[in-house]
Amino acid sequence: MDRFVTSLRSFKLTKEIRRLLATMERQLPKDANVSNHLLELYREEWIGPEQYIYMETRMLLNRFCLATERLFPSEDVTMGVYFFDASSKRLWNGAGPNVPGSYTEYANGLSAIPDILSDDAPEYVKTVLPIDDVDSSEHFVSLNHRRDLLRADIRAFCSVPLLHEHRVIGHVNLYSPRPRAWSMEESLLIRRQATGIEKRLLEVRDRFVQAAATL
């Protein structure tokens, strides 16, 4: 019976966490006090430390995505952030409030093994990877994910590594619904934007991934 009750409570918390995440995504641009609500939930033991870190980090990264997207005012550019779990060789969604939902679902928990050529890490966490047209690109990363990218109406993307002191955290993807040529200046812009949060992301990555894998 104790195991049954524990299972029910975990199920309730998982559903509650999912609902809170959905609410958080909607409220983020308007409500500057969401962090206080999360902290209160943690103090009341409705969520554990891993879940608290997961949701707090999601809020930080959502802000990062939205602020960066505003730097492309004349373009339909959206942005997603992905953590690379070196132990399982999987990707986990950090954030992507405006990324098409079908691609967000596809990418969460995605095996990165097909995208690895060497050094046990996928190409997009090692170097900037601009893909100007998914439909015609012959790059192996684009080919690996072409079907799901096109299904989500993503026609071009540019991956930029997230690193802190040469330690891999994950990567950022810029997406466009139209073919476009990505410039080196744009990738440098993303690098500058990310510099202020990469140390914090490295510190919380493992606990974020642990929580992401259980939600």
Backbone as a ProteinNet text record, in pm:
[ID]
protein_1_A
[PRIMARY]
MDRFVTSLRSFKLTKEIRRLLATMERQLPKDANVSNHLLELYREEWIGPEQYIYMETRMLLNRFCLATERLFPSEDVTMGVYFFDASSKRLWNGAGPNVPGSYTEYANGLSAIPDILSDDAPEYVKTVLPIDDVDSSEHFVSLNHRRDLLRADIRAFCSVPLLHEHRVIGHVNLYSPRPRAWSMEESLLIRRQATGIEKRLLEVRDRFVQAAATL
[TERTIARY]
82.3	0	86	194.7	282.3	339.4	378.9	433.3	325.8	202.7	93	67.6	65.3	42.7	156.1	279.7	394.7	385.1	343.5	328.8	223.4	110.8	5	52.5	126.6	175.8	273.5	362.1	456.8	383.1	277.4	198.8	133.6	79.7	15.6	115.8	234.6	336	382.6	395.9	438.7	335.7	207.8	102.8	101.4	121.5	121.5	238.5	355.2	472.8	451.1	392.3	364.6	269.2	166.2	70.5	138.7	224	294	387.6	454.2	543.6	466.4	351.1	270.2	224.4	182	139	254.4	370.4	489	525.3	516.7	550.9	458.9	330.5	235.5	256.4	291.6	298.5	432.4	534.5	671.2	688.3	638.6	661.9	590.5	486.1	403.8	431	468.3	475.4	619.6	671.4	810.5	827.3	716.8	724.4	706.9	717.2	702.3	807.7	929.4	1035.5	995.2	927	881.5	779.5	692	593.6	662.7	762.5	835.7	906.7	967.6	1037.5	941	821	720.9	678.9	661.9	628.4	738.8	863.5	976	977.3	954.1	954.2	841.4	728.5	614.9	627.1	738.9	770.3	673.7	612.8	533.6	623.8	740.8	840.3	972.5	1053.7	1184.2	1290.4	1413.5	1520.6	1550.8	1545.8	1573.5	1467.1	1339.6	1231.8	1239.2	1277.5	1292	1400.2	1515.2	1623.8	1580.5	1507.6	1460.5	1373.4	1275.7	1182.6	1246.7	1330.8	1400.2	1493.2	1560.7	1649.4	1570.1	1454.1	1368.9	1328	1297.4	1259.5	1375.9	1495	1613.8	1636.4	1624	1650.6	1539.6	1416.3	1308.4	1334.3	1376.8	1409.5	1523.4	1622.1	1736.2	1689.2	1600.8	1549.2	1470.7	1379.6	1294.5	1376.1	1474.5	1558.2	1641.7	1690.5	1772.8	1689.7	1570.3	1482.8	1449.6	1444	1413.6	1526.5	1643.6	1755	1740.1	1638	1609	1469.8	1448.1	1313.1	1248.1	1326.8	1268	1263.4	1299.9	1306	1214.8	1165.3	1086.8	1179.9	1277.2	1377.4	1331.7	1333.7	1306.3	1431.2	1432	1553.8	1521.5	1602.4	1591.4	1726.3	1723.8	1845.9	1838.5	1948.5	1950.2	2073	2049.6	2159.1	2204.1	2335.7	2390.3	2430.2	2369	2400.2	2505.2	2630.7	2741	2730.1	2673.1	2666.5	2570.8	2456.8	2357.9	2361.1	2441.2	2448.8	2310.7	2238.7	2106.3	2099	2001.1	1973	1846.4	1845	1726.1	1692.8	1565.5	1522.5	1545	1624.3	1635.5	1523.5	1498.7	1391.3	1374.8	1265	1234.6	1089.9	1055.6	913.6	842.6	917.3	854	891.8	967	1001.8	876.4	851.4	733.6	722.1	601.7	580.8	620.7	597.8	631.1	781.6	861.7	1006.2	1055.7	993.2	1028.9	1008.6	896.9	868.5	969	1002.9	1097.8	1236.3	1280.4	1418.2	1440	1336.3	1354.6	1386.7	1506.5	1551	1607.4	1632.1	1678.2	1820.4	1842.3	1977.4	2063.8	2181	2273.7	2376	2369.3	2470.1	2482.4	2371.9	2388	2461.6	2468.6	2532.4	2677.2	2730.8	2867.6	2961.5	3066.3	3170.1	3294.6	3324.6	3446.2	3430.8	3520	3528.6	3404	3318.3	3199.8	3105.8	3106.7	3017.8	2966	2839.2	2783.8	2848.8	2842.4	2909.9	2865.4	2737.5	2684.1	2722.7	2786	2839.3	2989.3	3044.4	3187.1	3216.8	3123.8	3149.6	3017.9	3026.8	2908.1	2867.6	2738.8	2688.9	2572.3	2598.4	2490.2	2433.7	2303.9	2236	2139.9	2171.1	2093.9	1961	1956.1	1832.2	1827.7	1740.5	1729.6	1694	1611.4	1560.2	1668	1772.2	1875.8	2011.7	2027.1	2157	2195.6	2323.4	2375.9	2457.8	2458.6	2530	2461.8	2540.7	2482.5	2388.8	2414.6	2324.6	2189.1	2190.7	2065.9	1990	2062.7	1999.5	1938.3	2007.4	1957.5	1821.7	1796.4	1676.1	1584.1	1613.2	1539.3	1388.6	1346.1	1202.3	1129.9	1184.4	1115.5	1130.8	1242.1	1257.5	1154.1	1143.2	1047.8	904.2	878.6	744.8	705.3	804.8	779.6	789.3	800.2	810.4	938	1045.6	1177.5	1259.3	1297.3	1369.5	1517.6	1557.1	1698.3	1726	1850.1	1887.5	2036.3	2073.4	2215	2240.6	2333.3	2367.5	2494	2489.1	2603.7	2631.3	2755.3	2785.2	2771	2730.4	2733.1	2848.7	2947.3	3067.3	3098.9	3158.9	3213.3	3351.4	3453	3592.1	3622	3581.3	3604.9	3526.3	3435.4	3350.7	3216	3173.8	3051.9	2928.9	2835.9	2706.6	2597.5	2597.4	2495.7	2508.9	2397.2	2402.9	2273.6	2282.2	2168.5	2137.9	2010.7	1968.8	1884.2	1918.7	1831.8	1757.4	1627.6	1545.8	1478.6	1458.6	1384.6	1287.7	1167.2	1072.4	1101.9	1205.9	1245.7	1395.1	1439.3	1584.1	1649.4	1763.4	1834.7	1982.4	2065.8	2209.9	2243.5	2301.4	2339.5	2478.9	2495.3	2624.6	2706.6	2837	2925.6	2893.3	2852.1	2815.5	2699.4	2604.9	2490.5	2533.6	2624.6	2671.6	2751.8	2830	2903.9	2808.5	2699.5	2597.3	2541.2	2513	2461	2565	2690.7	2797.2	2803	2793.3	2798.4	2676.8	2561.1	2440	2451.3	2515	2520.8	2627.2	2723.9	2838.9	2796.9	2692.9	2653.8	2586.7	2540.9	2466.1	2533.4	2640.9	2697.7	2753.9	2815	2866.4	2753.4	2643.9	2529.2	2469.3	2463.8	2408.5	2494.4	2624.9	2713.7	2690.3	2667.9	2648.6	2519.7	2416.2	2287.6	2255.6	2340.4	2305.1	2270.9	2356.4	2334.4	2204.9	2174.5	2050.5	1929.7	1945	1838.3	1808.2	1911.4	1894.7	1830.6	1873	1815.2	1664.2	1623.5	1481.3	1409.2	1470.6	1407.2	1378.6	1466.9	1452.2	1339.5	1293.2	1187.4	1050.8	1045	917.1	841.3
-120.5	0	126	126.1	243.6	274.8	168.8	190.6	245.7	198.5	245.2	394	436.3	577.2	663.4	615.8	690	707.1	600.1	606.9	709.7	709.5	805.6	947.9	969.8	1104.1	1149.3	1060	1095.6	1128	1050.9	1077.1	1213.6	1246.9	1376.4	1489.1	1472.7	1577.2	1593.9	1483.4	1493.1	1568.7	1536.7	1608.7	1755.8	1781.4	1919.2	1996.8	1933	1998.9	2031.7	1939.1	1965	2083.6	2087.9	2197.9	2329.8	2327.8	2449.3	2498.2	2405.4	2443.6	2511.4	2453.9	2513.8	2653.9	2669.3	2800.1	2898.7	2850.9	2934.9	2988.7	2902.6	2944.5	3056.7	3048.5	3151.7	3282.2	3273.1	3391.4	3463.3	3395.6	3447.8	3591.9	3629.6	3767.9	3871.1	3829	3924.8	3924.9	3809.8	3796	3784.2	3891.3	3892	3818.9	3771.8	3710.2	3559.2	3499.2	3354.9	3284.6	3339.5	3279.4	3269.7	3371.5	3368.8	3258	3235.8	3128.4	2991.9	2973.6	2848.1	2824.4	2930.3	2917.8	2878.7	2934.2	2900.4	2754.1	2705.7	2564.2	2473.6	2515.9	2437.5	2437.6	2553.2	2562.3	2480.5	2473	2395	2246.8	2211.5	2073	2011.9	2098	2047.4	2001.8	2061.9	2019.4	2001.7	1907.6	1882.5	1973.9	1962.5	2052.2	2037.6	1912.5	1894.6	1963.1	1946.2	2008.6	2161.4	2211.7	2356	2409.4	2341.9	2384.1	2373.8	2267.5	2248.5	2365.9	2401.5	2506.7	2644.9	2668	2796.9	2815.8	2707.5	2715	2735.9	2669.1	2689.7	2836.9	2901	3041.9	3127.7	3102	3176	3161.6	3038.9	3014.7	3068.3	3065	3126.2	3275.7	3342.8	3485.1	3506.7	3420.4	3426.6	3412.6	3314.9	3294.3	3415.4	3463	3574.6	3701	3727	3845.9	3835.4	3715.3	3697.9	3707.3	3650.3	3657.5	3801.5	3889.1	4029.9	4098.8	4038	4094.2	4069.2	3991.8	3963.5	4017.1	4147.6	4203.5	4184	4174.7	4163.6	4018.8	3925.5	3785.4	3701.7	3591.1	3496.6	3394.6	3443.9	3356.9	3318	3188	3139.1	3069.5	3046.8	2994.5	2887.2	2781.7	2676.1	2651	2610.5	2578.5	2432.1	2360.1	2216.3	2179	2098.2	2045.9	1912.5	1890.1	1762.5	1680.6	1562.7	1470.5	1371.9	1393.7	1313.8	1166.9	1137.3	998.1	915.1	972.8	897.8	934.3	1036.2	1086.1	1130.3	1202.4	1251.6	1403.2	1461.2	1603.9	1623.7	1730.5	1764.5	1911.3	1939.1	2076.4	2161.5	2268.2	2366	2467.9	2513.7	2610.9	2628.1	2691.2	2719.7	2761.4	2873.6	2910.9	2929.5	2961.2	2984.5	2880.6	2778.6	2670.5	2586.8	2545.3	2462.8	2343.6	2322.1	2219.8	2080.6	2047.6	1913	1888.4	1993.6	1974.1	1972	2050.1	2046	1905.7	1845.3	1708.5	1609.9	1627.3	1538	1545.6	1666.9	1687.2	1648.9	1645.4	1620.4	1473	1447.8	1310.8	1243.5	1322.3	1268.2	1212.9	1094.3	1038.8	1119.7	1161.3	1238.5	1149.9	1019.8	928.7	939.5	949.2	962.3	1090.4	1188.4	1315.4	1323	1211.6	1207.8	1142.2	1214.7	1159.3	1124.6	1205.7	1184.6	1253.9	1220.4	1286.4	1266	1169.4	1137.3	1255	1348.4	1464.4	1498.6	1538.1	1574.9	1700.3	1713.9	1823.9	1960.3	1975.3	2107.2	2154.1	2069.7	2120.1	2146.5	2127.8	2149.5	2267.1	2297.9	2403.2	2464.6	2587	2650.9	2574.7	2543.7	2465.7	2539.6	2613.2	2683.1	2595.9	2577.8	2505.9	2604.3	2642.8	2746.9	2696.2	2568.4	2511.9	2363.3	2329.1	2190.4	2097.9	2146.8	2062.6	2020.8	2102.5	2071.1	2040.4	2062.5	2041	1893.3	1867.9	1731.6	1707.4	1803.4	1781.9	1669.6	1581.3	1462	1494.8	1603.1	1640.3	1681.7	1760.3	1801.2	1680.3	1588.7	1468.7	1383.2	1375	1293.8	1341.1	1472.2	1528.7	1597.5	1579.6	1651.9	1630.8	1507.3	1479.7	1557.7	1555.5	1621.7	1773.3	1821.9	1966.1	2018.9	1952.7	1997.9	1981.8	1875.6	1854.7	1970	2029.1	2142.8	2276.8	2272.1	2392.7	2470.5	2399.8	2460.5	2435.6	2542.7	2529.3	2563.3	2627.3	2659.6	2665.1	2629.3	2641.2	2667	2722.5	2747.2	2706.9	2612.2	2564.7	2633.7	2676.8	2743.9	2674	2625.9	2554.2	2642.3	2581.1	2644	2582	2662.8	2615.5	2708.7	2652.1	2735.9	2682.9	2764.1	2725.2	2591.1	2579.8	2463.4	2339.1	2353.5	2240.7	2251.6	2141.2	2139.2	2142.9	2230.3	2236.2	2183.8	2232.2	2196.3	2286.9	2326.9	2416.4	2496.1	2601.9	2685.9	2664.8	2654.6	2649.2	2770.9	2837.1	2937.7	2869.9	2897.1	2833.8	2940.5	2906.4	2994.3	2911	2961.9	2889	2905.4	2983.3	3004.7	2977.1	2931.9	2921.2	3057.2	3058.6	3184.3	3154.4	3250.3	3238.5	3296	3213.1	3257.9	3319.3	3433.3	3502	3470.4	3487.9	3469.9	3571.8	3691.1	3794.2	3748.1	3674.3	3625.2	3520.6	3433.3	3332.9	3398	3501.2	3574.4	3649	3697.4	3763.9	3667.3	3544.2	3443.4	3411.5	3399.7	3371.6	3481.8	3607.5	3717.6	3713.8	3683.4	3675.3	3566.7	3455.4	3340.1	3352.5	3439.7	3446.8	3468.1	3546.9	3579.9	3468.7	3362.6	3258.2	3121.6	3107.6	2974.3	2913	2991.7	2936.7	2881	2955.7	2908.7	2782.3	2777.4	2659.3	2536.8	2553.4	2440.6	2387.8	2477.7	2437.4	2357.6	2387.5	2322.4	2215	2200.3	2111.4	1970.1	1908.5	1768.6	1748.9	1841.2	1828.6	1860.5	1951.4	1980.1	1855	1792.2	1672.6	1560.9	1546	1442.9	1462.2	1586.9	1615.6	1598.6	1644.8	1635.6	1491.3	1401.9	1262	1192.8	1253.9	1191	1254.6	1367.6	1436.1	1378.9
0	0	0	80.4	84.6	-53.3	-125.6	-259.4	-352.4	-335.3	-418.8	-395.5	-268.6	-234.8	-288.1	-272.6	-323.7	-475.2	-544.4	-688.8	-729.2	-658	-687.9	-665.8	-556.1	-527.4	-636	-680.1	-785.5	-913.8	-944.4	-1063.9	-1056.5	-939.5	-920.3	-939.4	-880.9	-891.5	-1035.7	-1108	-1246.2	-1328.5	-1310.2	-1381.6	-1341.5	-1211.5	-1163.5	-1221.8	-1227.7	-1282.6	-1430.4	-1504.7	-1645.2	-1661.2	-1575.9	-1583.3	-1549.2	-1446.1	-1405.8	-1515.5	-1582.2	-1690.9	-1803.7	-1839.2	-1945.1	-1905.8	-1779.9	-1731.2	-1730.3	-1687.5	-1681.8	-1819.6	-1922.3	-2058.3	-2103.9	-2066.3	-2108.8	-2033.1	-1904.8	-1820	-1826.7	-1875.5	-1863.9	-1911	-2029	-2072	-1985.2	-1910.7	-1837.2	-1687.4	-1633.9	-1488.8	-1443.7	-1382.3	-1336.7	-1205	-1144.4	-1012.7	-1017.2	-1136.2	-1146.2	-1061.9	-1058.3	-978	-831.2	-782.9	-643.9	-620.9	-720.6	-708	-705.2	-790.3	-791.5	-658.8	-606.5	-479.7	-368.1	-371.8	-271.2	-283.4	-405.6	-426.7	-372.9	-392.1	-340.7	-187.9	-129.6	16.4	78.8	5.4	54.6	19	-46	-80.6	-181.7	-264.6	-375	-488.1	-499.1	-597.1	-525.6	-576.8	-518.2	-575.6	-525.8	-571.9	-721	-773.5	-915.8	-1001.6	-960.5	-1036.1	-1027.8	-910.1	-894.4	-987.7	-989.5	-1078.2	-1223.6	-1256.7	-1393.5	-1438.3	-1357.8	-1397.6	-1392.2	-1292.4	-1283.4	-1404.1	-1443.3	-1558.9	-1686.8	-1697.6	-1814.1	-1826.3	-1715.1	-1719	-1767	-1713.4	-1755.4	-1905.8	-1955.2	-2096	-2185.2	-2137.2	-2214.7	-2235	-2128.1	-2139.5	-2239.5	-2232.1	-2323.3	-2467.8	-2493.2	-2628.9	-2677.9	-2595.4	-2637.2	-2662	-2575	-2592.7	-2720	-2750.2	-2869.4	-2995.8	-2993.4	-3111.4	-3148.2	-3047.2	-3075.5	-3150.8	-3156.3	-3231.6	-3381.7	-3418.2	-3558.7	-3591.4	-3580.8	-3591.8	-3727	-3832.9	-3965.8	-4014.5	-3929.7	-3969	-3879.9	-3935	-3855.8	-3791.5	-3716.9	-3655.5	-3515.1	-3487.5	-3352.6	-3300.2	-3169.5	-3108.6	-3006.5	-3005.6	-2906.1	-2841.3	-2714.3	-2640.1	-2598.5	-2618.1	-2592.7	-2509.1	-2406.2	-2325.2	-2383	-2383.5	-2427.8	-2306.3	-2293.1	-2183.8	-2235.6	-2196.1	-2250.3	-2211.6	-2095.6	-2050	-2133.6	-2170.4	-2248.3	-2396.7	-2431.7	-2569.4	-2619.1	-2532	-2567.6	-2554.4	-2623.4	-2614.2	-2533.7	-2452.9	-2374.9	-2397.3	-2419.9	-2443.4	-2319.9	-2335.4	-2228.8	-2239	-2359.8	-2383.8	-2534.1	-2569.8	-2709.3	-2719.2	-2654.9	-2643.5	-2776.2	-2882.9	-3012.9	-3118.1	-3077.4	-3169.8	-3195.9	-3320.9	-3348.6	-3253.9	-3203.3	-3101.8	-3145.8	-3272.3	-3318.8	-3314.3	-3341.8	-3337	-3192.3	-3106.3	-2964	-2908.7	-2943.2	-2897.1	-2955.3	-3081.9	-3147.2	-3083	-3050.3	-3004.5	-2858.9	-2777.6	-2634.6	-2608.7	-2554.3	-2530	-2654	-2758.5	-2886.2	-2874.8	-2930.3	-2934.1	-3030.4	-2982.7	-3065.8	-3134.6	-3113.4	-3168	-3320	-3396.5	-3542.1	-3584.9	-3495.9	-3529.5	-3480.9	-3432.8	-3379.5	-3480.1	-3515.8	-3602.1	-3522.4	-3420.6	-3341.2	-3206.4	-3113.8	-2982.5	-2896.6	-2931.4	-2850.1	-2832.2	-2924.5	-2915.4	-3054.4	-3064.5	-3195.6	-3251.3	-3381.6	-3449.2	-3398.8	-3365.5	-3331.1	-3191.3	-3109.5	-2982.4	-2992.9	-3113	-3133.7	-3225.9	-3314.6	-3413.2	-3459.5	-3508.6	-3566.3	-3692.3	-3701.8	-3815.3	-3880.8	-3989.7	-4061.3	-4173.8	-4174.4	-4282.3	-4348.4	-4471.3	-4538.8	-4594.3	-4632.6	-4687	-4652.3	-4559.2	-4513.9	-4629.7	-4720	-4828.1	-4927	-4941.8	-5040.7	-4977.7	-4848.5	-4783.5	-4783.7	-4807.5	-4802.2	-4675.8	-4584	-4458.7	-4380.8	-4321.2	-4259.6	-4143.3	-4068.8	-3959.9	-4015.1	-4120.5	-4183.4	-4238.3	-4301.7	-4355.5	-4244.7	-4130.6	-4019.1	-3968.8	-3978.1	-3916.2	-4017	-4145.1	-4249.9	-4239.3	-4225.6	-4225.8	-4117.2	-3994.8	-3883.6	-3888.5	-3941.1	-3959.3	-4058.5	-4173.2	-4274.5	-4226.2	-4150.6	-4096.1	-4004.7	-3936	-3847.1	-3920.9	-4052	-4134.8	-4103.2	-4075.1	-4055.2	-4181.4	-4248.8	-4375.2	-4363.3	-4253.5	-4233.8	-4083.5	-4045.8	-3905.2	-3893	-3779.8	-3750.8	-3605.9	-3587	-3452.9	-3402.8	-3277.2	-3214.1	-3081.1	-3057.2	-2933.3	-2809.4	-2699.9	-2568.2	-2490.4	-2456.8	-2387.6	-2271.9	-2168	-2061.5	-2026.5	-2051.4	-2027.7	-2094	-2220.1	-2305.4	-2262.4	-2169.9	-2129.6	-2200.9	-2259	-2339.5	-2249.5	-2284.3	-2216.2	-2308.8	-2430.4	-2528.2	-2647.8	-2704.6	-2819.5	-2831.7	-2911.2	-2944.9	-3092.2	-3125.1	-3265.2	-3299.1	-3408	-3468.4	-3582.1	-3594.2	-3697.3	-3783.7	-3910	-4000.8	-4084.6	-4109.4	-4194.2	-4342.9	-4374.3	-4513.5	-4528.1	-4644.2	-4667.2	-4646.2	-4583	-4560.3	-4538	-4572.2	-4551.5	-4414.7	-4328	-4194	-4200.3	-4138.5	-4142.4	-4018.2	-4031	-3916.1	-3807.8	-3847.7	-3750.3	-3662.6	-3720.8	-3643	-3541.1	-3579.3	-3483.7	-3371.5	-3404.2	-3301	-3207.8	-3262.7	-3181.6	-3078	-3119.6	-3026.4	-2920.4	-2960.8	-2863.7	-2758.4	-2800.6	-2703.9	-2611.8	-2667	-2586.3	-2479.4	-2515.6	-2425.7	-2317.7	-2338.9	-2247	-2101.8	-2081.2	-1944.6	-1868	-1937.3	-1865.4	-1871.1	-1946.6	-1966.3	-1837.8	-1752.2	-1626.6	-1542.1	-1534.3	-1456	-1518	-1649.7	-1715.6	-1691.1	-1693.4	-1665.9	-1525.5	-1431.2	-1291.9	-1271.6	-1348.9	-1325.7	-1429.4	-1531.6	-1642.8	-1598.1	-1517.3	-1482	-1404.3	-1314.4	-1238.2	-1325.1	-1418.1	-1513.2	-1596.1	-1649.7	-1732.5	-1651.5	-1525.4	-1439.4	-1423.3	-1401.9	-1387.9	-1520.5	-1630.3	-1761.6	-1799.3	-1760.3	-1797.3	-1720.5	-1612.9	-1532.6	-1553	-1624.3	-1644	-1762.9
[MASK]
+++++++++++++++++++++++++++++++++++++++++++++++++++++++++++++++++++++++++++++++++++++++++++++++++++++++++++++++++++++++++++++++++++++++++++++++++++++++++++++++++++++++++++++++++++++++++++++++++++++++++++++++++++++++

